[in-house]
């Protein structure tokens, strides 16, 4: 997950510090996250799932299916891009994909809101994200 497009990371109040944060005071559901706590991810050099022999695991496939369906983004596609082209290439693509057309801020993949300008909140969510076919 690219934290930069996550509503929990972008919001001002009760902001998430990101999955890689080692803060012991993280909310309980973040501390219990199966992917965040995966021993393979913690032990491999890159810190990404694609180095695992079980990649993609059942949990990651489930998460990817949900995110692809609900938010039009693929965790598996992102990981493949990181593996083949590097994290910088992914972040460049993500920056363009999730850029607010009004102010240039970041639009959350979860709710379609630009956390910089508010960009008409959810009213134009589908149009902004190009999801008009839903």
VENGISUL-V461105 format. One record per backbone hydrogen bond with DSSP energy under -0.5 kcal/mol. NH is the residue of the N-H (numbers start at 0). CO is the residue of the C=O. Records with the same first field share a line. If there is no record, write none. Layout:
BEGIN
NH: CO / CO
END
This chain:
BEGIN
2: 0
4: 1
5: 2
9: 5
10: 6
14: 11
15: 7
20: 17
25: 22
29: 26
30: 26
31: 27
32: 29
36: 32
37: 34
41: 37
42: 38
43: 39
50: 47
51: 48
54: 51
60: 56
61: 57
62: 58
63: 59
64: 60
65: 61
66: 62
67: 63
68: 64
69: 65
70: 66
71: 67
72: 66
74: 72
77: 73
78: 74
79: 75
80: 76
81: 77
82: 78
83: 79
84: 80
85: 80 / 81
89: 85
90: 86
91: 87
92: 88
93: 89
94: 90
95: 91
96: 92
97: 93
98: 95
99: 104
103: 99
106: 97
107: 112
108: 4
109: 4
111: 107
114: 105 / 112
117: 113
120: 117
122: 119
123: 119
124: 121
127: 123
128: 124
129: 125 / 126
130: 125
133: 130
END
